[in-house]
Amino acid sequence: MNSLYYRFNRFLERHMPQGLYYRSLIILIAPIVLLQTIMAGIILERHWDNVTKALGRSLAREVGLVTDLYDKSDKSESAIREIERIATERLKFELQITRGGQLPPPISRALYSLVDDKMTKYLERETGRPFWIDSSAQDGKVEIRVEVEKGLIFRILIDEDRASAPGTQIFLLLMLISSLVLLLIAVLFLRKQIAPIVELAKAAQSFGMGREVAKFNPHGATEVRQAGLAFLDMKSRISRHVEQRTVMLAGVSHDLRTILTRFKLELAFLGDGPKVKPLKEDVEEMQRMLEAYMAFVRGDGGETTEAINLLQVSSSVASAIGRGKSSVSLDVQDIDVKLKPNAFRRLISNLMGNAVRYASHVKVQGKVENRLLTFLVDDDGPGIPAESRGDAFRPFVRLDHARNLDETGTGLGLAIALDIAHAHGGEITLGDSPMGGLRAMVQIPV
C-alpha cells in the first residue's frame, strides 16, 4: 500500500506543474469541474430518460389513435382522407397511406438509441401491430411505419423534438460558460494571492545572493504577511550581526597590526644579523597568516554588488598569480556581471593560486548562460582524490598535496572561496580535469 502511494505521489510530481500558482489552480478547479461534470451527467441522463419516456408514450398513443380511427371507420376512401386530415391538422404529423406495400427489413441501430428503444416499447403496447421505426433516416425526423392490415401501411413522419428531449445543447453550453467564468475568477483570485509569495521568494533569493532588498513590502494573506515580516526581521538581525562582526574585525585587525608594526620597528633597530633574520621572517609569516584569518572570518566583507567585467578581473588575477610560475590560458567571456568585486577577486585568486602552485599549465574558462555564471579552473597537477574533495573545503584542513592552501599556507584557500560563493548564492564543486589534474567549477546565479 505504501509503495503504491509512493508511486502515485511520484507520478504527480513528474507530471504536475512545478509552480505553486498552477498547482493551486488545479487543486481549486479540478474538483469543481469534476463535480459539475458528474452532476450534469446525472441530470442530463435523468432529463433525457424522463422526458423522452413521456414524449415517446404520448407519440405512441397518437399513432395508436390513428390506427384505432381506421379500425372504427368504414375503411372507405372518404374515411381514409378524413384520417389523413385529422393526422395533419390535429396531430401535426405527416401521414401517408400505402396499399399493397410491406414493412422494410429491420435496420441495425446505434449502440444506445434512447428514442428507438422507448418508441419500440410504447408502440408495441399502443398499436398491437407490426411496425418499423427509424430515427436516423432523415435529419430532424422520426419515421414510423405501421402495418394496419395486410398490405396496408401507414407511413408517419414526425419531428424529432416530439420523440426526444430538446434543448440539451443549450444546457451544455450554459455549463461550459459557467465553467469558463469559474476558471476566470479562480485565475484572477489566485494570481493576486500568489503574487506576495513570489515577491517574498525573489526578496529571499536576492538577499541570499548578497544584493540589497529595499522595495520589499509584505502584503497578501495573514500567513504570507507573517512570513514576510519574519523574513524582514531575520534580514535585519543578519545585517546587524554582519555589521557588528565587521566593526569587531576592524578593531581586532587594527590592534594586531599595531603590535606587528611595533615588532617590525624593534627588529629594524636590531639590524640584519643572522639571529634577527629568522625573527623578521616569522613576523612576516605572522602578518600573512593574520590577513588570511581575517579574510576567512570577514567573508565577503559586507560588500554590495556592482557590475564588473568578468574578463578584466580574470586577466588581472591571472597576471598576478601566474607571474613566473605557470602558464595560464584564459577563455573568459567579455561580459559585465553583478558581483561583489573584492570578494569575487579573492575567490578566483584562491582557486587559480592553488592551481598555479601545483601545476605547470592552468586553463581558466568563464561564461554566462541562462543567468548562471560558470567559472572553471583546470590544471594538470596531482589533483585531489575523490574521497578527499569534501575535506578540501573544511577550514584549517591540510591535505597531503596541500591543494586547499591559500597563499599563506593556512589551509583556508578553498574554505574562503566556498564561503564567498555561498555569499553570492552559488556553489563550488571539485572534479577531474580533462587536463589530468583538478577541476574547480564555480556556479553563481547572476
C-alpha positions as CSV (number, residue, x, y, z in Angstrom):
1,M,0.0,0.0,0.0
2,N,2.8,2.4,0.9
3,S,4.6,1.5,-2.3
4,L,1.5,2.3,-4.4
5,Y,1.0,5.6,-2.5
6,Y,4.7,6.5,-3.1
7,R,4.4,5.7,-6.9
8,F,1.3,7.7,-7.1
9,N,3.0,10.7,-5.5
10,R,6.0,10.3,-7.8
11,F,3.7,10.3,-10.8
12,L,2.0,13.5,-9.6
13,E,5.4,15.2,-9.0
14,R,6.6,14.3,-12.5
15,H,3.5,15.3,-14.4
16,M,2.0,18.2,-12.4
17,P,3.2,21.8,-12.9
18,Q,6.1,22.9,-10.6
19,G,4.7,26.3,-9.8
20,L,2.5,27.0,-6.8
21,Y,0.2,29.1,-8.9
22,Y,-0.6,26.4,-11.4
23,R,-0.9,23.7,-8.7
24,S,-3.3,25.8,-6.7
25,L,-5.3,26.5,-9.8
26,I,-5.6,22.7,-10.5
27,I,-6.5,22.0,-6.8
28,L,-9.2,24.6,-6.9
29,I,-10.7,24.0,-10.4
30,A,-10.4,20.2,-10.9
31,P,-12.8,19.1,-8.0
32,I,-15.4,21.7,-9.0
33,V,-15.3,20.9,-12.7
34,L,-15.3,17.1,-11.9
35,L,-18.3,17.6,-9.6
36,Q,-20.1,19.8,-12.1
37,T,-19.5,17.2,-14.9
38,I,-20.8,14.3,-12.8
39,M,-23.9,16.3,-11.7
40,A,-24.5,17.4,-15.2
41,G,-24.2,13.9,-16.5
42,I,-26.7,12.6,-13.9
43,I,-29.1,15.5,-14.5
44,L,-28.9,15.1,-18.3
45,E,-29.4,11.3,-18.1
46,R,-32.5,11.7,-15.9
47,H,-33.7,14.5,-18.0
48,W,-33.3,12.6,-21.3
49,D,-34.8,9.4,-19.8
50,N,-37.9,11.0,-18.2
51,V,-38.7,13.5,-20.9
52,T,-38.1,11.0,-23.7
53,K,-40.2,8.5,-21.9
54,A,-43.1,11.0,-21.7
55,L,-42.8,12.1,-25.3
56,G,-42.5,8.6,-26.6
57,R,-45.6,7.4,-24.7
58,S,-47.6,10.4,-26.0
59,L,-46.4,9.9,-29.6
60,A,-47.2,6.2,-29.4
61,R,-50.7,6.9,-28.2
62,E,-51.2,9.3,-31.1
63,V,-50.1,6.7,-33.6
64,G,-52.4,4.2,-31.8
65,L,-55.2,6.7,-32.1
66,V,-54.7,6.9,-35.9
67,T,-54.9,3.1,-36.2
68,D,-57.9,3.0,-34.0
69,L,-59.7,5.6,-36.1
70,Y,-59.1,3.4,-39.1
71,D,-60.4,0.3,-37.4
72,K,-63.6,2.1,-36.4
73,S,-64.2,3.7,-39.8
74,D,-65.9,2.1,-42.8
75,K,-62.5,2.0,-44.4
76,S,-63.7,3.8,-47.5
77,E,-61.7,6.4,-49.4
78,S,-63.5,9.2,-47.7
79,A,-62.8,7.7,-44.3
80,I,-59.1,7.4,-45.1
81,R,-58.9,11.0,-46.3
82,E,-60.6,12.1,-43.0
83,I,-58.0,10.2,-41.1
84,E,-55.2,11.9,-43.1
85,R,-56.8,15.3,-42.4
86,I,-57.0,14.6,-38.6
87,A,-53.4,13.5,-38.5
88,T,-52.2,16.5,-40.4
89,E,-54.3,19.3,-38.8
90,R,-54.9,18.0,-35.3
91,L,-52.0,15.7,-34.5
92,K,-49.4,17.7,-36.6
93,F,-47.6,14.9,-38.3
94,E,-47.3,13.7,-41.9
95,L,-49.4,10.6,-42.8
96,Q,-49.1,8.6,-46.0
97,I,-51.3,5.5,-46.5
98,T,-49.9,2.9,-49.0
99,R,-51.9,-0.1,-50.2
100,G,-50.2,-3.2,-51.4
101,G,-47.0,-2.4,-49.5
102,Q,-45.0,-4.2,-46.8
103,L,-42.7,-3.2,-44.0
104,P,-39.0,-2.7,-44.7
105,P,-36.5,-5.2,-43.2
106,P,-35.2,-4.3,-39.7
107,I,-32.2,-1.9,-39.6
108,S,-29.2,-2.0,-37.3
109,R,-29.5,0.5,-34.6
110,A,-26.9,2.5,-32.7
111,L,-25.4,1.0,-29.6
112,Y,-27.5,3.2,-27.4
113,S,-30.6,4.8,-29.2
114,L,-32.9,6.1,-26.5
115,V,-35.6,7.2,-29.0
116,D,-35.8,3.8,-30.8
117,D,-35.8,1.9,-27.5
118,K,-38.6,3.9,-25.9
119,M,-40.7,4.1,-29.1
120,T,-40.4,0.4,-29.7
121,K,-41.7,-0.4,-26.3
122,Y,-44.6,2.0,-26.4
123,L,-45.7,1.3,-30.0
124,E,-45.9,-2.4,-29.2
125,R,-48.2,-1.6,-26.3
126,E,-50.4,1.1,-28.1
127,T,-50.8,-0.4,-31.6
128,G,-50.5,-4.2,-31.2
129,R,-49.5,-4.4,-34.8
130,P,-46.3,-5.0,-36.8
131,F,-44.3,-1.8,-37.2
132,W,-40.9,-0.4,-38.3
133,I,-39.1,2.7,-36.8
134,D,-36.1,4.7,-37.9
135,S,-34.8,7.8,-36.1
136,S,-31.8,8.3,-38.4
137,A,-33.4,8.2,-41.8
138,Q,-33.9,12.0,-42.2
139,D,-32.3,14.8,-40.2
140,G,-34.7,16.1,-37.6
141,K,-37.3,13.5,-38.4
142,V,-38.5,10.1,-37.0
143,E,-40.1,7.7,-39.4
144,I,-42.7,5.2,-38.2
145,R,-44.4,2.6,-40.4
146,V,-47.3,0.5,-39.1
147,E,-48.9,-2.4,-40.9
148,V,-52.6,-1.7,-40.1
149,E,-53.8,-4.7,-42.0
150,K,-52.3,-7.0,-44.6
151,G,-50.8,-4.9,-47.4
152,L,-52.0,-1.5,-45.9
153,I,-49.1,0.6,-44.5
154,F,-49.4,3.8,-42.5
155,R,-46.1,5.8,-43.0
156,I,-45.8,8.6,-40.4
157,L,-43.1,11.3,-40.3
158,I,-42.7,13.2,-37.0
159,D,-40.3,16.0,-35.9
160,E,-37.6,14.5,-33.7
161,D,-38.4,17.1,-31.0
162,R,-41.7,15.3,-30.4
163,A,-39.9,12.0,-29.7
164,S,-36.9,13.1,-27.6
165,A,-35.9,15.8,-25.1
166,P,-34.9,19.1,-26.9
167,G,-32.7,21.8,-25.6
168,T,-29.8,19.7,-24.3
169,Q,-27.3,21.7,-26.3
170,I,-28.3,24.9,-24.6
171,F,-27.8,23.2,-21.2
172,L,-24.3,22.0,-22.2
173,L,-23.4,25.5,-23.5
174,L,-24.5,27.1,-20.2
175,M,-22.5,24.6,-18.3
176,L,-19.4,25.4,-20.4
177,I,-19.9,29.1,-19.9
178,S,-20.2,28.7,-16.2
179,S,-17.0,26.7,-16.1
180,L,-15.1,29.3,-18.0
181,V,-16.4,32.1,-15.7
182,L,-15.4,30.0,-12.7
183,L,-11.9,29.4,-14.2
184,L,-11.5,33.2,-14.9
185,I,-12.5,34.1,-11.3
186,A,-10.1,31.5,-9.9
187,V,-7.2,32.7,-12.2
188,L,-7.7,36.3,-11.1
189,F,-8.1,35.4,-7.4
190,L,-5.1,33.0,-7.3
191,R,-2.8,35.4,-9.2
192,K,-3.4,38.0,-6.6
193,Q,-2.9,35.6,-3.7
194,I,0.3,34.0,-5.2
195,A,2.0,37.4,-6.1
196,P,3.1,38.1,-2.5
197,I,4.6,34.7,-2.2
198,V,6.6,35.2,-5.4
199,E,7.8,38.6,-4.2
200,L,8.9,37.0,-0.9
201,A,10.8,34.3,-2.8
202,K,12.5,36.9,-5.0
203,A,13.4,39.0,-2.0
204,A,14.9,36.0,-0.2
205,Q,16.8,35.0,-3.3
206,S,18.2,38.5,-3.7
207,F,19.3,38.7,-0.1
208,G,20.9,35.2,-0.3
209,M,22.9,36.5,-3.3
210,G,24.1,39.4,-1.3
211,R,22.0,42.0,-3.1
212,E,20.1,44.9,-1.4
213,V,16.4,44.3,-0.8
214,A,15.0,47.7,-0.4
215,K,11.5,47.7,-2.0
216,F,10.0,44.5,-0.4
217,N,6.8,45.3,1.4
218,P,4.9,42.3,2.9
219,H,1.3,42.1,1.9
220,G,-1.4,39.5,1.0
221,A,-2.9,36.9,3.3
222,T,-2.2,36.9,7.0
223,E,0.2,33.9,6.8
224,V,2.1,35.4,3.9
225,R,2.4,38.8,5.7
226,Q,3.7,37.0,8.8
227,A,6.3,35.1,6.7
228,G,7.3,38.4,5.0
229,L,7.7,40.2,8.4
230,A,9.7,37.2,9.7
231,F,12.0,37.5,6.7
232,L,12.5,41.2,7.2
233,D,13.2,40.6,10.9
234,M,15.7,37.9,10.0
235,K,17.3,40.1,7.4
236,S,17.7,42.9,10.0
237,R,19.3,40.6,12.5
238,I,21.7,39.1,10.0
239,S,22.6,42.6,8.7
240,R,23.2,43.8,12.3
241,H,25.3,40.7,13.0
242,V,27.4,41.3,9.9
243,E,27.8,44.9,10.8
244,Q,28.9,44.2,14.4
245,R,31.3,41.5,13.2
246,T,32.8,43.8,10.6
247,V,33.3,46.5,13.3
248,M,34.8,44.0,15.7
249,L,37.1,42.6,13.0
250,A,38.3,46.1,12.0
251,G,39.2,46.7,15.7
252,V,40.9,43.4,16.1
253,S,42.8,43.8,12.8
254,H,43.9,47.3,13.8
255,D,45.2,46.2,17.2
256,L,47.0,43.2,15.9
257,R,48.6,45.1,13.1
258,T,49.7,47.8,15.5
259,I,51.5,45.1,17.6
260,L,53.1,43.6,14.5
261,T,54.2,47.1,13.3
262,R,55.9,47.6,16.7
263,F,57.7,44.2,16.3
264,K,58.9,45.2,12.9
265,L,60.2,48.6,14.2
266,E,62.0,46.9,17.1
267,L,63.5,44.3,14.7
268,A,64.6,47.1,12.4
269,F,66.7,48.6,15.1
270,L,68.5,45.3,15.6
271,G,69.9,45.3,12.1
272,D,70.2,42.3,9.7
273,G,72.2,39.9,11.8
274,P,71.9,36.1,11.4
275,K,69.8,35.9,14.6
276,V,67.5,38.7,13.5
277,K,66.6,37.5,10.0
278,P,64.6,34.4,11.2
279,L,62.7,36.7,13.6
280,K,61.8,39.0,10.7
281,E,60.6,36.1,8.6
282,D,58.4,34.9,11.5
283,V,56.9,38.3,11.8
284,E,56.2,38.4,8.0
285,E,54.6,34.9,8.2
286,M,52.5,36.0,11.1
287,Q,51.4,39.0,9.1
288,R,50.3,36.8,6.2
289,M,48.5,34.4,8.5
290,L,46.7,37.2,10.2
291,E,45.5,38.5,6.8
292,A,44.3,35.0,5.8
293,Y,42.4,34.5,9.1
294,M,40.8,37.9,8.8
295,A,39.8,37.2,5.2
296,F,38.2,33.9,6.2
297,V,36.2,35.4,9.1
298,R,35.3,38.5,7.1
299,G,33.9,36.5,4.2
300,D,32.5,38.9,1.6
301,G,33.3,41.9,3.8
302,G,29.8,43.3,3.7
303,E,30.3,44.5,0.1
304,T,27.4,45.4,-2.1
305,T,27.1,44.0,-5.6
306,E,28.1,46.1,-8.6
307,A,28.8,45.4,-12.3
308,I,32.3,44.1,-13.0
309,N,33.8,42.9,-16.3
310,L,34.5,39.2,-16.0
311,L,37.4,39.1,-18.5
312,Q,39.2,42.1,-16.9
313,V,39.0,40.7,-13.4
314,S,40.2,37.3,-14.6
315,S,43.0,38.7,-16.6
316,S,44.2,40.9,-13.7
317,V,44.2,37.9,-11.2
318,A,45.8,35.6,-13.8
319,S,48.7,38.0,-14.5
320,A,49.3,38.5,-10.7
321,I,49.0,34.8,-9.8
322,G,50.8,33.2,-12.8
323,R,53.8,35.6,-13.0
324,G,56.9,33.4,-13.3
325,K,55.2,30.2,-12.1
326,S,52.9,28.5,-14.6
327,S,51.3,29.2,-18.0
328,V,47.8,30.4,-17.5
329,S,45.4,30.4,-20.5
330,L,42.2,32.4,-20.4
331,D,38.9,31.6,-22.3
332,V,36.6,34.1,-20.5
333,Q,33.6,35.8,-21.8
334,D,33.9,39.6,-22.1
335,I,30.7,40.4,-20.2
336,D,29.6,42.6,-17.3
337,V,28.1,40.7,-14.3
338,K,26.8,42.0,-10.9
339,L,29.0,40.6,-8.2
340,K,30.9,41.7,-5.1
341,P,34.2,42.8,-6.7
342,N,36.8,42.3,-4.0
343,A,35.2,39.1,-2.7
344,F,34.9,37.6,-6.2
345,R,38.5,38.6,-6.9
346,R,39.6,36.8,-3.7
347,L,37.5,33.7,-4.8
348,I,39.1,33.2,-8.2
349,S,42.5,34.3,-6.8
350,N,42.5,31.4,-4.3
351,L,41.3,28.9,-6.9
352,M,43.9,30.0,-9.5
353,G,46.6,30.3,-6.9
354,N,46.1,26.6,-5.8
355,A,46.2,25.5,-9.4
356,V,49.3,27.5,-10.3
357,R,51.2,26.3,-7.2
358,Y,51.0,22.6,-8.1
359,A,50.6,22.6,-11.9
360,S,52.5,23.6,-15.0
361,H,49.6,24.5,-17.1
362,V,46.3,26.1,-16.0
363,K,43.2,26.8,-18.1
364,V,40.6,29.3,-16.9
365,Q,37.1,29.5,-18.5
366,G,34.2,31.7,-17.7
367,K,30.8,32.3,-19.3
368,V,27.2,33.3,-18.5
369,E,24.3,31.2,-19.8
370,N,20.7,31.4,-18.7
371,R,21.6,33.9,-15.9
372,L,24.2,31.5,-14.5
373,L,27.9,32.3,-14.3
374,T,30.1,29.2,-14.7
375,F,33.8,29.7,-13.9
376,L,36.1,26.7,-14.5
377,V,39.8,26.4,-13.3
378,D,41.5,23.3,-14.8
379,D,45.1,22.2,-14.3
380,D,47.5,19.3,-15.0
381,G,48.7,18.9,-11.4
382,P,48.3,16.0,-9.0
383,G,44.7,16.8,-8.2
384,I,42.8,15.7,-5.1
385,P,41.4,12.1,-4.6
386,A,37.6,11.9,-4.9
387,E,37.2,10.7,-1.3
388,S,39.2,13.8,0.0
389,R,37.4,16.5,-2.0
390,G,34.8,17.1,0.7
391,D,37.6,17.7,3.3
392,A,39.3,20.2,1.0
393,F,36.6,22.8,1.9
394,R,37.0,22.4,5.6
395,P,38.9,25.3,7.3
396,F,42.4,24.6,8.5
397,V,42.4,21.1,7.0
398,R,45.7,20.4,5.1
399,L,45.6,17.6,2.6
400,D,48.6,15.5,1.6
401,H,49.3,17.6,-1.5
402,A,48.2,20.9,0.2
403,R,45.7,21.6,-2.6
404,N,43.4,23.6,-0.3
405,L,46.0,26.1,0.8
406,D,45.9,29.8,0.2
407,E,49.0,32.0,-0.3
408,T,49.8,31.8,3.4
409,G,49.7,28.1,3.7
410,T,46.9,28.1,6.4
411,G,44.6,25.6,4.8
412,L,41.9,28.2,4.2
413,G,42.1,28.7,0.4
414,L,39.1,26.6,-0.7
415,A,37.2,27.4,2.5
416,I,37.4,31.1,1.8
417,A,36.4,30.6,-1.8
418,L,33.4,28.4,-0.8
419,D,32.2,31.0,1.7
420,I,32.3,33.7,-0.9
421,A,30.5,31.5,-3.4
422,H,27.8,30.8,-0.9
423,A,27.5,34.5,-0.1
424,H,26.7,35.1,-3.8
425,G,24.1,32.3,-3.7
426,G,26.4,30.0,-5.6
427,E,28.4,26.8,-5.2
428,I,31.8,25.3,-5.8
429,T,32.4,21.7,-6.9
430,L,35.6,19.8,-7.4
431,G,36.1,17.1,-10.1
432,D,38.5,15.6,-12.6
433,S,40.0,17.9,-15.2
434,P,40.3,17.0,-18.9
435,M,43.9,18.1,-18.5
436,G,44.6,15.3,-16.0
437,G,44.5,17.3,-12.7
438,L,41.8,19.0,-10.7
439,R,38.8,21.0,-12.0
440,A,37.2,23.6,-9.7
441,M,33.8,24.7,-11.0
442,V,32.1,27.8,-9.6
443,Q,28.4,28.4,-10.4
444,I,26.8,31.7,-9.3
445,P,23.3,33.0,-10.4
446,V,23.6,36.5,-11.8
